[in-house]
Amino acid sequence: MATVHSRSAKVFETLGDRRRAAAMYGAASRPPGTYARIVALDLVAQAEMQAAEGSIEQAGATWGKAIDHMHGVQSGRIRKAAGSMRRDLSRFRTRGLRCVAALDERAREFLSSSR
């Protein structure tokens, strides 16, 4: 069922319906400890939709969960997602939000440790 939710999210994203895309990415849950790469990628996509809708606090929490799932995963797509996260966060740095600075630091550390 998680795959169906993930695919549905991609369709909603393509159609420009970010709210439904974020909801579908959030519904694409997997058993704990499994599919860490896929879970992290879905969480990053969900956070991107939330940020695009202006829900930076919600996006920050989702990005934090994504980083938690990234540790130990060796994947080019994960590294690309972490880089994308940092670029997305850069738009919000000027607001002085602590969650943004903390997430950016976590993503930077992840990228430097996963080389």
C-alpha positions as CSV (number, residue, x, y, z in Angstrom):
1,M,0.0,0.0,0.0
2,A,2.9,2.3,0.7
3,T,4.0,2.1,-2.9
4,V,0.5,3.1,-4.1
5,H,0.6,6.2,-1.8
6,S,4.0,7.1,-3.0
7,R,3.0,6.8,-6.7
8,S,-0.2,8.8,-6.0
9,A,1.8,11.5,-4.4
10,K,4.0,11.8,-7.5
11,V,0.8,12.1,-9.6
12,F,-0.6,14.9,-7.4
13,E,2.8,16.6,-7.5
14,T,2.8,16.5,-11.3
15,L,-0.7,17.9,-11.3
16,G,0.4,20.8,-9.0
17,D,-1.7,19.7,-6.0
18,R,0.9,20.0,-3.3
19,R,-1.4,19.6,-0.4
20,R,-2.6,16.2,-1.6
21,A,0.9,15.2,-2.7
22,A,2.2,16.0,0.8
23,A,-0.7,14.0,2.4
24,M,0.1,11.0,0.1
25,Y,3.8,11.1,0.8
26,G,2.9,11.1,4.5
27,A,0.6,8.1,4.1
28,A,3.4,6.1,2.4
29,S,4.6,4.5,5.6
30,R,6.7,1.4,5.8
31,P,7.5,-1.0,8.6
32,P,10.1,0.5,11.1
33,G,13.7,-0.2,10.1
34,T,12.9,-1.2,6.5
35,Y,13.3,0.6,3.2
36,A,15.2,3.5,4.8
37,R,16.2,5.0,1.5
38,I,12.7,5.0,0.1
39,V,11.2,6.3,3.4
40,A,13.8,9.1,3.4
41,L,13.1,10.1,-0.2
42,D,9.3,10.1,0.4
43,L,9.8,12.3,3.5
44,V,12.0,14.7,1.6
45,A,9.4,15.0,-1.2
46,Q,6.7,15.5,1.5
47,A,8.7,18.3,3.1
48,E,9.3,19.9,-0.3
49,M,5.5,20.0,-0.8
50,Q,4.9,21.4,2.7
51,A,7.6,24.1,2.2
52,A,6.1,25.1,-1.2
53,E,2.8,25.5,0.6
54,G,4.4,27.8,3.2
55,S,4.3,25.4,6.1
56,I,8.0,25.7,7.0
57,E,7.6,24.4,10.5
58,Q,5.8,21.3,9.3
59,A,8.4,20.9,6.5
60,G,11.2,21.3,9.0
61,A,9.8,18.5,11.2
62,T,9.4,16.2,8.1
63,W,13.0,17.0,6.9
64,G,14.2,16.1,10.3
65,K,12.6,12.7,10.1
66,A,14.1,12.3,6.6
67,I,17.6,12.9,7.9
68,D,17.0,10.4,10.7
69,H,16.3,7.8,8.0
70,M,19.3,8.8,5.8
71,H,22.0,7.7,8.3
72,G,23.8,4.6,7.1
73,V,22.2,4.7,3.7
74,Q,24.7,4.9,0.8
75,S,22.9,6.2,-2.2
76,G,23.4,8.9,-4.8
77,R,19.7,9.7,-4.6
78,I,19.9,10.3,-0.9
79,R,22.9,12.6,-1.3
80,K,21.1,14.5,-4.0
81,A,18.0,14.8,-1.7
82,A,20.1,16.1,1.1
83,G,21.6,18.7,-1.2
84,S,18.2,19.6,-2.4
85,M,17.1,20.0,1.2
86,R,19.9,22.5,1.8
87,R,19.0,24.5,-1.2
88,D,15.3,24.6,-0.2
89,L,16.3,25.6,3.3
90,S,18.4,28.5,2.0
91,R,15.2,30.4,1.1
92,F,14.2,30.4,4.7
93,R,17.6,31.3,6.4
94,T,16.9,35.0,6.3
95,R,13.9,34.5,8.5
96,G,16.2,33.5,11.4
97,L,14.4,30.3,12.2
98,R,16.4,28.0,14.5
99,C,14.9,24.9,13.0
100,V,16.2,26.0,9.6
101,A,19.8,26.5,10.8
102,A,19.7,23.2,12.7
103,L,18.4,21.2,9.8
104,D,20.9,22.8,7.4
105,E,23.7,21.8,9.8
106,R,22.4,18.2,10.1
107,A,22.2,18.0,6.3
108,R,25.7,19.4,5.9
109,E,27.1,16.9,8.4
110,F,25.3,14.1,6.7
111,L,26.7,15.1,3.3
112,S,30.3,15.4,4.7
113,S,30.1,12.0,6.5
114,S,28.6,10.1,3.6
115,R,31.4,10.7,1.1
